[in-house]
Amino acid sequence: MILVFGGTTEGRIAVKELEESGSLYFYSTHDGEQHLFVSNGVIISGAMTAEGMETFCRENDIRLIIDAAHPFASELHSNIEKASKQIKIHVIRFERIYPKRDSRFIWCEDFPDAVEKLKGAKRILSTAGVKSIGKLKELEKSGVEVFHRILNRESSIKLANSEGVDEAHLCYYSKEEDQSKVLEEINPDAVLLKESGFSGGYTEKVEAALKKGIKIFVIKRPPLPEEFITVNGPYGMRRMVEKLLPEFYPLHSGLTTGSCATAATIAAAQSLVTGSFPDSVNLLLPDGETINVETFCTSLGKAYVVKDSGDDPDVTDKMEIHAEVSLLEGSEIEIVGGEGVGKITLPGFDYPPGEAAINKGPRMMIEDNLRELFPKRGFRVTVSVPGGAEIAHRTFNPRLGIEGGISIIGVSGIIKPFSEEGFINSIRKCMEVAKASGSERVVINSGAKSEGVLKSFYSSLPPQAFVQYGNKIGDTIAIANEMGFKKISLGIMLGKAVKLAEGNLDTHSSNVTMNRDFIASVLREAGCPKEVVESAYTITLARELWDIVPMETMQSFVNTIIAKCKEACAPLCGKAELTLLLIGENGSVFF
């Protein structure tokens, strides 16, 4: 059993990740005002002392604590530390991601330090929260006029009033607020913030103040107990839960070949530049979080990572992903493929024929990590996979025209494994959460990229209304219909759309591959010229169709694909209204 302390954005993310396990957990907030919809969690509210925490953990057989509370909740962090020591269990601290400390700001160690440094101001805006009002009373006594930015909710307003703050000195956060407008209305000569991280709106606040030339005072986040195991994102949290409480997740996550290649590159570069041989490195993932990866250095500039696919049935599991790094003049970064990395022989990929089959995502990860560590240095990176040429025959690479080895791939950097039954159960649990949110529309999508586009398209819907189907389109629609959704929106990219349009409700490549005869018939039906229809037989990936279909027949082509997809899905929708949205390469949406 796991106990999560939340009430924050990080708490909400932790819940989403824990829900995928299907295991029971507790989620605790101080005031119970954070609204969450959970299938497997038990939500509790009310402050806990260290003794109360210890009792709760013993009574409920808590084996692990996740501290996802606000970084300034020092008393809570201290109580968690005391209780965890008494019952001898680990604490995972789900920390926020913070921007680097800016030398243009005035940094304060704590509230008393901030009060001393602000006494020369005349008019300040505090965004430090309603609980800080009492800590700033001394400023008002010294003649400083203080305005407080607080949440527009009953408990916050009541607390502010109890501290004697009049309405004229209160301003409220709103979801779509303009930070600059608020500053114009109050016209402060100083702004006080807490170092609350990206998820706390810190960046937006300081950027607005900088544009106005207003002095910025920032209270540093308090230190955390040294015993806490710190992560700063959902993947790191999940991997640490899997390590400390293996039975919580029925299937364990792994790393993509792209993550392994990047981690090996970091270790190789560090050994080359510093002369040290790291046995693990911090890997920056595309979503901004960092995870720790074990590495093995063989000599200066050379390192490898043993691929851990978790419980995913991946032929590259336990293979060594190597990186050899050499210095270049200037700051350019070159990435090439070595032994066991395939070469692209057909058009339609991120890079032209002749290039190494290292996808755009991993290349960007390698570059971002090297730039973060060594911003002014240039490197040549050679990625190799001993045995990759032999193992490639057990992949789809030969069919795709990738020869001589495997591909280095991965968008998120992490592999989340699911058995077929487990994955469908996961979809069902997510659908239950979507239903509990009260939304009459559920938006089903294939993964993180398409979900990001659709969240912008349906910006008014709650995040719980978006459910990923992976490849199980038919099962997901059937579950949505079964749960009584009145409206179903299906977001799909072209690669899966051409399979669905042919009637394949499970688009996994192990079940169905791209049918060029069918694509040619769609192009013909859409009125495309003969040479375009014939070009269907030369493409490697369906997304190439965005480039070869002429503009004058593009809408007809899109309409034909959408109509056939809806026809395939219709028998599963029941009385639900189905909207099908085809997502283009640049994030455009056709419907």
Secondary structure, DSSP 4 states (H G I P E B T S, - for coil): -EEEE-SSHHHHHHHHHHHTTT--EEEEESSS-S----SSEEEEES---HHHHHHHHHHTT--EEEE-S-TT-HHHHHHHHHHHHHHT-EEEEEPPP-PPPPTTSEEESSHHHHHHHHTT-SEEEE-S-GGGTGGGHHHHHTT-EEEEEE-SSHHHHHHHHHTT--GGGEEE--TT--HHHHHHHH--SEEEEE---GGGTHHHHHHHHHHHT-EEEEEPPPPPPTTSEEE-SHHHHHHHHHHH-TTSSSS--EE-HHHHHHHHHHHHHHHHHHS---SEEEEEPTTS-EEEEE-EEEETTEEEEE---TTS--TTTT-EEEEEEEEESTT-EEEEE-TTB-EE-SSSSSS-TTSBSB-HHHHHHHHHHHHHH-TT-EEEEEEE-TTHHHHGGGSSHHHHTEESSB-B--SSSEE----HHHHHHHHHHHHHHHHHTT-SEEEEESSHHHHHHHHHHTTTS-GGGEEE-TTBHHHHHHHHHHTT-SEEEEEEEHHHHHHHHTT-SB--TTT----HHHHHHHHHHTT--HHHHHHGGG-SSGGGHHHHS-HHHHHHHHHHHHHHHHHHHHHHHTTSEEEEEEE-TTS-EE-
